[in-house]
Amino acid sequence: MTTRNAFFALIPALMAVPAAAQTQSEVSEFTLDNGMQVLVREDHRAPVVVSQVWYRVGSSYEGRGQTGISHLFEHMMFKGTEAVPEGRFSEIISREGGRENAFTGRDFTAYFEVLAADRLPIALELEADRMANLQITEDALSTEREVVLEERRLRSEDRPEGRFGERYAAVANVTNGYAHPIIGWADDVRGMQVDQLEGWYEQWYNPANATLVVAGDVDPEAVHALAREHFGSIPARAVPAVSDAERLDPPGERRLVYRDTQARVPQLRLGYNVPSFATAESENDPYALLMLANLLDGGEGARLPQSVVRDSDVAAAAGAGYNPMVRLDGEFTLYGVPGDGDVEAVEAALREQVQRLKDEPVQAEELERARSQLLADHLFELDSVFYQAMQLGMLETTGAGWQQLGEFEARIQSLTAEDVQAAAQRFLRAEQLTVGVMLPDDEEA
């Protein structure tokens, strides 16, 4: 995601809608003749609509020599068309009282508008225009290339955590596109040319490779008609086949020790290669992994804050996380910051907590507390119309299918202690682990 696209900074404002989310709202699905998918989720609590166009392309689709092109192209999509010159898109949305922006991920690039519900046709007309008629010029590329390089300097090159994160990802994802940063490697971005961007536009910015997600105070049939009106005449093109390298299973434990002269405190990261919604053999596996992450780091009473931070003082901070909404395999992550610089002690404490999950079935009371926390977080997030659209778009573009949104509660409710322990035993194995350590430059490894 970009500094221009300070997406997370917008979320509090975008979530400022009345409470009592309609979590059981139906999703209507349509497909235009040119292959464009349309998903509509009704939410009539406020006269607001969220429109998002998702393209199935992100940094994991890139090879060396073109890393960062998805993100750079996101910038270029705001450079204008013949009908809507540069700057006019944002002016029109602002004039109508709305917000607009975009974001790039590893598996998708998405563009959104938040408007009064009766202004939806304006958003669709503008998005259809730049899907079909974007102007890509050398002057525009020269400007945005420098913007991206400066963004990269601020976020990655000038920060120890950024430098460490890029190196860790390259070690943890040796066989796929998650190895390189979304923003790209500097030499690739610096060498990007107009013909490369034109080719990227021709390949991926295609109605057959796009999903329109609309959520809010709308009628599904009316949205379908508007989508046909604005996007229906854009010709479909063949979508390129994606060739992902086969993973090494199991890849074997890997270890990175990175020393940085600007790092002030050591940091530790343990990442297990695990399945996502899209790659799991069993539909329950990702939900069990979500439960494991919540047991470790679901609030102040979870195991890591309680045992590793407060009770033992081994770590100043510790946590865990897992995101199943990725196209390829995901990562189950634990991290820690030593309280006294003893990285080995923190690593031992984190490994001990993993082993405990494998050796001991979680007690009923703790399982129910984690289950309640997961469901509460999920329902709170669905209180946002914007988040509802985000969930549909991410699930669909990563290959999980938007239907997963409606299955979440039932899947979490059905998990047993045996399911959770079995997932820990199956996936949290040393053969699937990458360990990353960042040390101040004068520290011993």
Salt bridges, closest charged atoms under 4 A:
GLU42 OE1 - HIS44 NE2 2.83
ASP43 OD2 - ARG45 NH2 2.64
GLU62 OE1 - HIS180 NE2 3.90
GLU86 OE2 - LYS79 NZ 2.55
GLU91 OE1 - ARG88 NH1 3.44
GLU96 OE2 - ARG95 NH2 3.31
GLU96 OE1 - ARG119 NE 2.59
ASP107 OD1 - ARG327 NE 3.41
GLU113 OE2 - ARG130 NH2 3.95
ASP118 OD2 - ARG119 NH1 3.06
GLU127 OE2 - ARG130 NH2 2.87
GLU138 OE2 - ARG145 NH2 3.92
GLU144 OE1 - HIS75 ND1 2.90
GLU144 OE2 - LYS79 NZ 3.01
GLU150 OE1 - ARG153 NH2 2.90
GLU151 OE2 - HIS71 NE2 3.43
GLU151 OE1 - HIS75 NE2 3.69
GLU151 OE2 - ARG155 NH1 3.38
GLU157 OE2 - ARG152 NE 2.83
GLU161 OE1 - ARG159 NH2 3.93
GLU166 OE2 - ARG152 NH1 2.60
ASP187 OD2 - ARG64 NH2 3.44
ASP188 OD2 - ARG64 NH1 2.62
GLU202 OE2 - ARG237 NE 3.35
ASP217 OD1 - HIS44 ND1 2.58
GLU229 OE2 - HIS230 NE2 3.93
ASP244 OD2 - ARG327 NH1 2.69
ASP249 OD2 - ARG247 NH2 3.78
GLU253 OE2 - ARG351 NH2 2.96
ASP260 OD2 - ARG163 NE 2.72
GLU281 OE1 - ARG426 NH2 3.02
GLU283 OE1 - ARG411 NH2 2.18
ASP285 OD2 - ARG426 NH1 3.12
GLU300 OE1 - ARG310 NH1 2.79
ASP329 OD2 - ARG247 NH1 2.16
GLU331 OE1 - ARG269 NH2 2.65
GLU347 OE1 - ARG255 NH2 2.59
GLU347 OE2 - ARG351 NE 3.02
GLU360 OE1 - ARG356 NE 3.44
GLU366 OE2 - ARG303 NE 2.79
GLU368 OE2 - ARG371 NH2 2.85
ASP383 OD1 - ARG45 NH1 2.99
GLU407 OE1 - ARG411 NE 3.84
GLU431 OE2 - ARG429 NH1 3.06
